[in-house]
Amino acid sequence: MTSKQRAYLRGLANTMEPILHAGKGGISDAMIKQADDALEARELIKGKVLETAPATAREVAEEIAAKVNAEVVQVIGRTFVLFRQKEKDSQIKLPRAK
């Protein structure tokens, strides 16, 4: 993913509310399923890691992204953004890579 594509996705995610929340239980199978379903429906999701979580936001984002075949777009503080483009009928058109 190019920096222009990443910047475009960050702009789209700016107004979104977090739909994933990782707490003291860490990452559960239910959270992975929720992330997978949300990415299938929306392509771009935002998550938040609570202070009680055993891992950092970067670690949580990387682990979820690896399990659901997504890309980490951004991690700021305790918030992260994930992206996975649909094969067909994608709603998000990324800027072209040069």
C-alpha positions as a printed NumPy array, in Angstrom:
array([[  0.   ,   0.   ,   0.   ],
       [  1.394,   3.381,  -0.959],
       [  1.535,   6.387,   1.35 ],
       [ -1.111,   8.159,  -0.769],
       [ -3.48 ,   5.22 ,  -0.417],
       [ -2.796,   5.069,   3.306],
       [ -3.46 ,   8.827,   3.663],
       [ -6.729,   8.47 ,   1.722],
       [ -7.899,   5.667,   4.033],
       [ -6.879,   7.648,   7.136],
       [ -9.056,  10.499,   5.89 ],
       [-12.036,   8.182,   5.426],
       [-11.548,   6.68 ,   8.898],
       [-11.263,  10.086,  10.571],
       [-15.013,  10.44 ,  11.142],
       [-15.646,   6.788,  12.034],
       [-16.401,   5.544,  15.537],
       [-14.47 ,   2.518,  16.879],
       [-16.464,  -0.719,  16.553],
       [-13.854,  -3.088,  18.02 ],
       [-12.823,  -2.816,  21.661],
       [ -9.978,  -4.848,  23.168],
       [ -9.988,  -4.954,  26.954],
       [ -8.338,  -6.924,  29.714],
       [ -9.354, -10.202,  28.049],
       [ -7.155,  -9.385,  25.064],
       [ -8.132, -10.692,  21.64 ],
       [-10.832, -13.357,  21.629],
       [-12.144, -15.559,  18.846],
       [-15.38 , -13.573,  18.97 ],
       [-13.446, -10.354,  18.35 ],
       [-11.686, -11.913,  15.351],
       [-15.065, -13.012,  13.955],
       [-16.515,  -9.542,  14.565],
       [-13.552,  -7.906,  12.791],
       [-13.826, -10.324,   9.854],
       [-17.575,  -9.702,   9.47 ],
       [-17.154,  -5.924,   9.788],
       [-14.374,  -5.848,   7.184],
       [-16.534,  -7.899,   4.825],
       [-19.36 ,  -5.395,   5.184],
       [-17.435,  -2.1  ,   5.463],
       [-13.865,  -2.726,   4.241],
       [-12.536,  -0.084,   6.675],
       [-12.931,  -0.366,  10.453],
       [-11.641,   1.404,  13.529],
       [-10.816,  -0.213,  16.847],
       [ -9.792,   0.893,  20.296],
       [ -7.6  ,  -0.756,  22.917],
       [ -8.617,  -0.06 ,  26.511],
       [ -6.055,   0.781,  29.208],
       [ -6.664,  -2.576,  30.889],
       [ -5.622,  -4.541,  27.781],
       [ -2.475,  -6.67 ,  28.144],
       [ -1.097,  -5.551,  24.752],
       [ -0.44 ,  -2.263,  22.956],
       [ -2.677,  -0.949,  20.194],
       [  0.018,  -1.79 ,  17.619],
       [  0.237,  -5.405,  18.829],
       [ -3.54 ,  -5.823,  18.843],
       [ -3.895,  -4.273,  15.375],
       [ -1.117,  -6.433,  13.897],
       [ -2.544,  -9.638,  15.395],
       [ -6.11 ,  -8.976,  14.235],
       [ -4.899,  -7.912,  10.775],
       [ -2.859, -11.103,  10.407],
       [ -5.805, -13.304,  11.403],
       [ -8.368, -11.641,   9.113],
       [ -6.015, -10.944,   6.185],
       [ -6.269,  -7.152,   6.483],
       [ -3.814,  -4.257,   6.501],
       [ -3.075,  -1.928,   9.382],
       [ -3.651,   1.572,   8.033],
       [ -2.889,   3.573,  11.155],
       [ -2.236,   3.304,  14.874],
       [ -2.507,   6.461,  16.97 ],
       [ -2.466,   6.187,  20.734],
       [ -4.949,   3.453,  21.62 ],
       [ -6.872,   3.624,  18.329],
       [ -6.179,   1.643,  15.165],
       [ -7.622,   1.401,  11.653],
       [ -7.786,  -1.765,   9.542],
       [ -8.565,  -2.157,   5.824],
       [ -9.384,  -5.134,   3.625],
       [-10.655,  -4.497,   0.115],
       [-13.455,  -6.659,  -1.251],
       [-12.749,  -8.81 ,  -4.297],
       [-15.979,  -7.686,  -5.983],
       [-18.123,  -4.572,  -5.606],
       [-15.629,  -2.621,  -3.533],
       [-17.086,   0.591,  -2.099],
       [-13.672,   2.189,  -1.541],
       [-11.68 ,   3.187,  -4.599],
       [ -8.041,   3.644,  -3.668],
       [ -5.841,   6.166,  -5.476],
       [ -3.712,   4.413,  -8.073],
       [ -0.218,   3.245,  -7.197],
       [  2.435,   4.644,  -9.522]])
